[in-house]
Amino acid sequence: MTVRIPVEELQRFVATIFERAGLTPEDAAISAEILVAADVRGFDSHGIARLDYYVRRLEAGAINVRPHFRAIAETPSTVAFDADNGMGFPSAYRAMRRCLEKARESGICLATVRRSNHYGIAGYYATMALEEPGMIGVSMTNATPLVVPPHAQDAYLSTAPIAFAIPAGKERPLVFDGATSTVAWGKIEIARRNREPIPLGWALDAEGRPTTDPFAARYLTPLGAFPELRSHKGYALALLVEVLCGQLAGGPWAKYVGGSRSETIGPSGTGHAFLAIRVDVFRPLEEFLAEMDDMLGQLRRAKPAEGAERVLVPGDLEFETEQERRAHGIPVHPEVLERLLEIARKYDVALPL
């Protein structure tokens, strides 16, 4: 049976686990907030279901728990960071925070991070921009290779997620968070937990053949799934993310990034990129917000197609999920619950049930 755990209590539990696994109290708190934010927004593939993954890497010494996070190159509108193999969550959080500070002064800023680790959902960092008036945020990351390019046999690219958050006035903001693969690998993990088949086009088996069996899935397809459905577009978008987070950041691209698929546990070399744009350096903010309201309002009020209930704008479902889960708690799958209980017993921390 699925149980629900209040958001704040789950955050405190995760923070305590991270701290006992070696992180500083500050890094543990940041990491817990961002990890649980995935569940809050409905990205169950990237939330507490992955706590054991992070704990294993911390226990193995694969993540530097006392990193020297530093800027290695900087101009008024750019900054490049070296995360010193630190935990991905606080590394990305500090990079985006600095990116926003610089955009506040210069109008725009691009930040990169090298030698980091998995940073959770890309959307968390993009939506940090919404905390400031008139700021647009973009976030992206590379990861371990899982995605097979069109006409290839092996995985060369990561799911290369990208997220953006654009403010509006009276309407809810426009927020997108998604992989440049057809789905994220976490969707395969969810299908495995639920013993459900996956749609054709999501994944390929070990021989590179399309499969609907989540347990046979080994690789993912680019957004578009198949060449005849124009998967070259997802492939190209993934390459953009790889270049900004790899070559531009000064780190490896996906083929050489370690992580969940690595045979040996060690530094992953993950890279991130962030962009912050201050609207009012381009035009009056009030005009921009009014036009955003007009566009988003028209889309949300659009006449639904036959069989559809309503037209959504990216971010609407996540907003509604967050409202429901903050009120009623995070649903925890029985298999995930068992893993959480094992971690709780190991670190002598009570799981809030």
N, C-alpha and C positions, 0 to 999 in steps of 0.2 A: 504494500500500500504506500502511495506517495504521501509524504508528510510535508508540512510547511514550517519554515523557520523564519521568524521576524528578521527583517533586513539588518537592523542595527546589531542584533545579537549575533547574527551570522558574521558580520564584519568583525566584531570583537573576537569571535572564535578564531577566524582566519588570521587576524593580526597577531594573536597570541601564539598560534602555531608557527607563523613565519618568524616571530621574534625568538622562539625557543629553537628554531632551526638555524638561527645565527644572524638574522638581519637586525639592524639597529631598530629601536622603537619607531623612529620616524619612517624609515623605509618599510617596516612591517605594516604600519598604518596606511601608508600610501598604497602599497601593494594590495592590501586587503580591500580597500575601498574600490580600486579599479577592477580587481577580480570579481567581486560581488556585483559590481555595476553591470557586468555582462548578464548575470542572471536577472537582475532588476529590469533590464531592458528587453529581456526575452532571448538573449543569445546564450541559451543553455549549453551550447557546444563549447563556449569559451569561459565558462564560469567555474563554480566550485567543483564541477566534474573533473577539472584539471588540477585541483589542488595537489593531489598525490604526485603529479608530474613535476611540479615546482619543488615540492619537498624532497623528492628523490634527487634532483639536481643539486639542491642545497646540501643535502647530506653527503653527496659524493664529492663535494668541493668543486663542482663544475661551474659554480657561480661565485664570484668574488663578493663576499659579504661586507667588506670594508674597502670599496673601490675609491679611486681618486678620479671622480668625474670632472672633466675639465674641457674648456674651450681650447681648440688647437689652431683655429683660424677665425678671424672676426673682422667684419666691416660694419658700418652703420645699418646695413640691411641684410646681412648674412652672418651665420655663425655655424661652425662645424665643431662637434663635440666628440670626445673619446670617452666611452663609458667604462673603460678599464674592466670589461667583463662583469659589470655589475648587474644586479637584478633589472630586468627590462622595464618594469612598471615605474619605479622612481626615476630611472634614467630618462625615459620618455617624458614623464611628467615635468621634470626640471627643464628638459629641452624645449618643450612646448611653452612652458611658463616664460622662459627667457625669450622665445620667439615672439610671444605676445607683447612682452615689455619693449622689445626693439621695434615692433610694428607700431606701437603706440607713439614712439618717437619719430620714426622714419616713414611711416605709412605702410610699409610692407617688409616682411622678413621671411627668408627661407633658412631653415635650420636642418642640419643633418647630424646623425649620430652613428658612429661606428663602434664595433666591439661591444655590442649590447646583447640582450637576450630577448626571448619572446615577451611581448608587451601587452598581451591580452587583446581587447577589442580596439580597433583603430578609432572607432567613433568616440570613445571617451575623450581623447585628446583633441579631436576636432571640435567637440562641443564645449571644451574649455573656453573657446573664443566667444561663445554666447554669454559668458559671464560679464563681458565688457560691451558697452554700447557700440553698435556699428562695426563689429569685427567679424570677418569671415575666417574660418579655420579649416585646414586640410591636414590630413594625417595619412601616412602610409608606411608599410614595412615589408621587408622580405622575410623569408623563413626557409626551412629545410625543403629540398626539392620533392614535390609531389605531383606536379602537373606536366603532362606530356604534350609537347608542341604538336600542332597539326602535322600528320604524315610521319611522325617520329615513333619510336618504339619505347623509349625510356624517358623518365622524368628529368627535366632540366630546370624547371621553374618552380617557384613557390606559388601558393595561392595568392600572393602579392595583393593583400587587401588595401583598399583606399577608402577614405571617409572624408566627407565634407559637411560643414554646418554653416548655414547662411541665415542671418536673422531676418525677421519680418516685424511688422508693427503690431497690429491686433491679432493677426493670424499666428498660428504656431509656426516655428521656424522650419526651414527645409533642411532635413538631416538625412544623409545617406551613409551607410556603412556596409561594405560588401567586398567579397573576394573577386578577383579577376578570373578565377576559375568558375566553373558552372556552380559549384557549391564549395563550402569549406569542408575540410576533412572531419571536423566535428559533427557534421550532418551524418557522415558514415558511422561514426561512433554512436550517435543517438539511435540510428536504425539498428545497429547491432544490439544495443541495450533493449530495444523494444521488439527485437526479433521480427523486424519488418523488412520487406524488399525495398530496394531503392529504385527510383525512376531510371529508365534507360537513358544513357547519356551523361549521367553523373560521374561514373567511374569506369576504369578498365581493370581487367585482371592481370595476373603476372605475365601473361603472354601478350598483353596489349589489346585484348578483345573486350568490347563493351559487356558489362555484366549488371544484373539487377540484384545480385547476391552481395549484401554488405560485407559478409565474411570472406568473400573472394576478392573484394575490391583491394587493389594495391596502389593504383594511381588515379589521379583526377584529370578531367578534361578542362581545357580553357573555356571561358564564357562563350557559349554558342554550341558547345559539345562536339559537333562534328564539322569537318570542312564544308560539307554541303549546306550547313546552317551558318556558315561564315564564322567559324571559330577563330579565324585569323584575327578578328577584331579583339577578342579577349586575349589572345596571344600577344598582340601588339601593346595593349594596355598593361599587361603583366611586364613586358619588357621595359616600359617607361618606369614602372615602380622599381624594377630591379636596378636600373641604371641610377636613379636618384638615391636609392638606399644602399647600393653596392658601390659601383665605380665612383660616383660623385662623392659619396660619404667616405671613401677611402677604405672600404671593406670588401668582402667577397660578394659575388652574386650568388643566387640560390643554389646552384650546383655544388658550391663549396661551403655552404652554410650547414653547420651541424645542428643537432636537436633531437627531436623525438624519433627520427628514423636512423640515427647514428648507431653503429655497432658498439662504439665505445663512448662513454660519457665524458665530455670535455667542453671547453668553451665553444659556443655556437657561432660567434662572429656575426650575429644578426645586426642589420642596419635599419635605420628609420629615417624618414624625412617629414618635415612639418612646414606648413606655410600659413602665415597670418597676413590678412589684408585689411587695412582700415578703410572703410567705405568712403569716409568724408574727404579723403585726399583725391578722390575721383569726381565726386559730385555731392551735393547737399544730402545729408543722411535722411532727412525727413522725406525727400522725394523718393529716394531709393526704397525706404520702408513702405511707403504708400504704394509704389508699383509692385513690390513683392506681395503686399496684401491683396492687390487686385489679381495678380496671377494665381497665387495659391488659393484664394477664395473662389475664383472661377473653376479651377481644377476640382476643388472639393465639392462644388455645387454642380459639377457636370452631370448630365443625365446618364445613369448607369446603363450599360448594355444589358440585353435580355439575359436573365439568370444571375446578374450581379446585384449586390445590395447597394454598393456605393463606390465612388471613385476616391482613392487614397493618394496622398502625397507622401513621398519618402519621409519616414520618421513618424508617421501617424500611429502605426501599430506599436512601435516601440514606446511612444508616449503613453498610449492606453495601457500597455502591459505594465509599465512602470507605476502608473496610478493604482492598478489592481494589486500588484505585488507589494507595494509599500503599505497598502491597506491590509492585505491578508497574508503576507509572508511569501517566501521563496519556495516553490514546490521542489522537492528533492526526490529523485528517482530512487527506488529501493537499492539498486546496485551502487549508485553514488553514495547513498546513505551508509551502506556497509563499509565503503572505503573511508568515508569520513570518520566513522566510529573506530576503525583501525588506527587512523592517524591520532584520533583523540586519546585512545588508550596508550599509544606509544609515547605521547608527550604529556600524558596525565593532565589533559584539559577536558573539561566537561562540554559535550556538544549540547547546545541549547535546544532540547526537544520538548 
